[in-house]
Amino acid sequence: MAIVVALAGGGIAAAAQVQACGPFGDPPAGLIGAVKPDCGSGELLGPWQDGDGTDRYACLYASPSAGAHRKLPLLVYLHPSLFGAKTITRTGLLDFQESYELSSDPQRPGFIVLAPQGREIVHHYPLTDRTGIGWDNWYRQLNPAGAVTIGDRVYTENVDAATIDHFIAQQVASGRVDTDRIYLTGWSNGAAMAVLYALNRPTVAAVAVYSAPDPFGAFDDPCPQQPVATAPAGIAELRLLNPEVPIMHMHNACDVASLCPNGEKLASELRAASVSLRDVMIDASGRRVHACVAYCGANPAAGLSFLRHPLGYYLGLRHHVRWPAQWNRYLLDFLRRYSRHSRSRPVTASPR
């Protein structure tokens, strides 16, 4: 979902994407064009051409204290749909960049922030977000080895995943990154992509996101899949390549378009696949609660209904566009608990 509801332009019908479902869900998202982000105080990286020949970019918010002899964790942020990488500046996470000990080492405070940029594509979202900037979490071929051949057909790697791979690898090659501590976070559509990406990348130590539509099935996605940790029984299932990754999903009890029950569906799906998931639901004041608000929408598949759930639209949207900055320390504490080789450090802080 986008963080606003401006009508999408371009006039591209979603029907242009309707094809048969396959072993990786939907076909690749229809491409509209490349997007060059405004990085603000960050450094613009790119262009780099993905497998479709599209110019790709990222924003880097480097820590001046990082170096070959002082490697720091890497936090990768994936933006919401319709808006770009610069939305990292609206989260408050950059305020922690130089002081927070994401490495769990008091001698190495700080972390590097990388914000890759999505493309302008066709989405399987409501009319207000049918086309625009975003991430393709509907074509789920995210094998880090690249193309996969099934029968006589070759399935190329999701180009958004390959783009994230490229910009992470670029930072790793700089010698400044603690490769045991590569983390992902994201907002909305970017949160969905972050979850999907982390579940298929053993290099990711942990992921903590905000307000993710279920990347395995939400809204009018014609090819939903059930995530599994074993060989899939058919195209209705998708094998996860990194089901051990710890995940935290923060979301609103009252969110736009029934995203709360959709988030609970995601939690059930992942736990059924033996994925460790911490489900953090918050109310309008930011306090933790344990049940979705029914009048904001009760459809586990998600959906936008102005007439049936008007408060779910107006109040839910208001909540959705606001990053829960008071939970940032808790989010970072969750990530800090994990490295690729250690899963024993406790979370130490929580907002009241």
N, C-alpha and C positions, 0 to 999 in steps of 0.2 A: 504494500500500500504506500501511497505517497504521503507526505506530511502536509499537503494542501489538497484541495479538491477543485482546482481550476480545470475547466473543460480542456481535454487534450485536443490538439490540432492535428493536422496532417491528413485527415480523411482516410486513413488506412483501415480497412475493415479487418476485424479479427478473423473473419472467415478465410482470409488469405492464408492463415496458418493451419487451418483444419486439414489434417492428414491423419493417416492411421497411427495409432499408438505403437510404440516399439519397446524393446527391452530397457530403454532409458527414459521412458515416459514420452513426453511430447517431442516433436521435431525441434531443431534449433529455432529460437525466436527470430521473427522477421526483422531484418536490420533496416533502420531508417538512416542512421548516419553516425559519424564519430562526434565525440564531445571533448573539447579542450577545457579543462577546469580553471577556475580562478583559485589559486592557492593562497591568496592573501600573504601572510608573512612566511608561508612555507616555500619550499623550492619545487618548481615544476620539473617533473621527470618525463622523458619521452620527447618526440613520439617513438613508439615501438609498434611494429605492425603485427597484429595477431594472425591467426590462421586464415581468416577471411580477407586479409589485406587491409584491415581497418586500423588507422592510427590510434594508438592507446597511450594514455597518460596516467600519471599519479602525482600526488602531492606528498612531499617529504617534510616532516617537522623533526629535524635532526637535533640531537642533544650535543652541545659543544663539548661535553665531557666524555663522549664516547670515543673509543679508539681501539687500536689493535691490542693494547695492554690493559684496556678497561672496557671490555665488551658489555653491552647493555641489552636488556630484553627488547624485543620488537613487538609493538602493538599495532595490528593492522585493522583499520577502520573502514567499513563498507557503508556508503551513504544510502539514504532512502531514495525511492524512485521520485522522479521529476526534479529533484535537486541533487547537486553534485558534491564533490569531495570536500568543499569548503564548509559543509555542515558540521565537520568535526569541531569547528570553532564555537558552535552552539551547544556543545555537550558539557563543557567545563573540564573535560579530560586533560586538555593541554595545560591547565593550571597545576596539575600534579607532575608534569613531565620532568622537572629538574629535582624535585624533592622526594618523591615517593619511591620507596625501596621495592620496586617490582622484582628485583633480583633476589630479594630476601637477604641481601648482604648490605649491612650498614655502610660498608666501605664503597659500595657501588650504587648510590641512589640515582634515580632517573631512568628514562626509557626513550626509545626512538618511536616515533609515530609515522606510519605509512598509510596514506589514504588513496588507493587506486580509484580511477574514474570509470564508471560504467559507460554504456553506449546509449544512443536513442534507439529504442526497439519497440516491438509490439508486445504487450503484456496480456496475461490472462487475469485481469483485474476489472473492477467495475468501470463503467463508462467514463467516470471522471479521471481514470488513470489507465485508459486503454492503450495509449501510446505515450512515449516519453523516455527520459533518461531512466536507466535502471539496470538490473542484473537478471540474467536468464537462469532462474532456478527451476525452470520447467523441463529443460533438456538436461537430464541428469547423468550424462556420461562424463564423470569427473575422474576417470582413472589417471593417476599421475604418470603412468607409463606412456600415455598418449592414446593413439587410435586403438580401437578394439574391433576385432573381426568376429562376427557371429554368423555362422553359415557362410553364405557368399557375399555378405554385406559388411562394409567397413563403416564403423561409427567413429567419427572424429571426436577429439576431446572438446568439451565445452570451452569456447574461446574466452569467456569471462574467467573461468578457472585458470586457464593457461596464462591469462594476463596477470592475475594475482600471483601465480607462480613466478612469472618473469620478474616482477618488481620486488618480490621477496628475495629471489635469487640474486638480484642486483645488489641489494643491501647486504646480504650474507657475504657476497664476494668482496665487499668493501672492507671486511675484517672487523667491523664494529659491532656485530650482532652476536649475542649469546644464543646460539642455535638450540640450546635446550629450553629456551624460553621465548618461543614465538607464539603469540596469542592473537585471537581475533575478537573483534567486537563489531557491532553494526546496529543500524536503526531501520526498522520496518522492512522493506524489500531487501535492504542491505543486511539486516539481521537474518532473514531467511537464507540469503546466499552464504552468509558467514557460517551458519549451522551446517548447511549442505557441504560447503567446502571443507570445514573442519572434520566432518564425519568421513571424509575421503582422503585426508592428508595426515599420515603418521608423524609428519614434522611439526604439527600443531600440538602444543602442550595443553591448551584449554581454550574455551570460547565462552564469552559472556555477552549477551545481546539484549536489545530492548525492542519489544513489540513486534515480534516476527509473525507474519502469516506462515502457516504450515508449508514448508517447501515441498512436501510430498502430496499436497492436495488442499487447495483453498479456492474459494470462489468458483468460477466456471472453468477451471482446469479440466480439459476433456480426458486427461491421461493421469489421474492420481495413482500413486503407488504406495505399497506398504513397505517400510524399511525393514530389512532383516539382516541378521549377522551371519547367515549361512547362505548356501547357494539358493538362488531364487527358484521358486516352483514354476514361474511363468512370468509374463510381462507385467502382471499386476504387483509383482514384488521387485524390490531393488536391494541388492546387496551393498552394505556399507563396508568400506575398506578400512575405516578407523573407528570402530564402534567403542573403543576404549576411551575416547576423548571425553573429558568432563565438560559438561555444558551447564550454564546458568541462563535461564530465560526470565527476564523481568518483563512484566506486562501489566496493563491496567485492568482492574476488575470491571470498569466501564470503558470500553474502547470502541472505536469506530467499526462498523460493519461486522459485528459479532466476532471480533478478533480474540476476545477473551475465551469463549468456548472453543474457538479454533486452536488457540494456544494450549488448552487443556487436552484437545485431541492429539496435538503434537507430542505432548508429554506422555500420553498413554502409548502412542505408537513407538516412541523411542525406548521407553521402559520395557515394552514387550520385546524389543530387540536387544535387551540387556545393556542399554546405554545409561550411564549415570547422568541424571538430569536434575538440577535444582530449579524448582518452579517458584518464582517469587512474584506474587500478585500484590499490587498496591492499589489503594483507594485514591480519591481525588486530592487528599492532603499528603499523600506519600507514605502513609502507614501501611504495614503489611496486613493483608487480609487473606481469607482462604476460600472465597466463593465469588464467582462472577455475578455481576448485577444483571438480573434477568431482563429488566426493562431496557437494557442497552443492546439486547440481541441475544438469542439463545441457539443460533444455528451453528453446530460444530463444523460445518463446511465453510462457514463465513458467508456473508452476503450483505448487501446494502439495501435497506428498505426504509425509505423516508416515511411512508405511511404507517407501517407496523411498529417501527421503533424510532420515532423522531428524536427522542432523547439520546438514543444510541448514536445517532448521527451528530447532533449538535454538541452534546457533552463528550461523547466518545472521541470526536474529532479534536475537540479542545485538549483532551488529555493526550491524544496520540501525537500531536505536534510539539509537545513539551517533553524534552529529555529530562528524566528524573535525576537531576544533578546531585540531590541530597543523598543518592545511593552510589555515587561514584566511588567513594572509598570502599564501600562494601563490594562493588564490582571488581575493583583492583585487588582487594584482599582475596577474593575468590580465585582470581587468576594467579596471584602470587603463590597460592597454596600448591600449585602444580608446576613441575618441569617434566620434560620427557622421561626423566629417570627417577623422579621422586614424587610421591603422592601423599606425603605424610604431614605437611605443615598445616596447622589449623587456621581457619579464618578467625581474625581477632577483633574485627570492628563491625558494628551494625548501626545504622541510623535508628533513632528512636521513633 
